[in-house]
Amino acid sequence: SEVVFLNAKGDQWDRIYSATPENQPIGAIASYAKSSKVVYVAHGGGIATTRDGGGTWTEAHPSGWSSLSLYALSVHPTDRKQCVAAVQGAAW
């Protein structure tokens, strides 16, 4: 699964993220209201975050999340480090 971004001209889609492993479905995407460069991507078993518009990504795979389906994300309006996720399954 991949996340693509339409460039400023609107004439080309650029890949900014590929889920690892490749067969992980992407369930949700959320961006920070104050900066479009901060993006969260929920995929099977974790959440990936970029703070530079997709140049680099940090993966979070919390223990017990591999069996969850992540369906929604929301980033706090004033704190880019806070994100909530809606999941199906028992996280704990």
Steps between C-alpha positions, in 0.01 A plus 500: 500500500619849422418863568530732204497880485387720211769757425437878503443511121239228527656297221690224681446263791809433712533208740582628848449180703493123453371282784743238629451216444341569164180307567394724790179689415488872571196575713522875559701816436502818708700821476576772750288813450794739543738321261418274208850353534393312815309189393392185684419176312324210673570157356458146618693475822625854542516867421762679289580868545681756289585854601662600171227430245597139437877533471557284807263282702496364854316173554324413824397137552362482856493157658169325436401718203584247227149352516318836494332680213553876519214697346534865598760748622477850637788733583463744790439852358783666696739214585637306202636231732154390614292270281203277576405189305179303460569128496307178465620227731641490850818706535559398863 
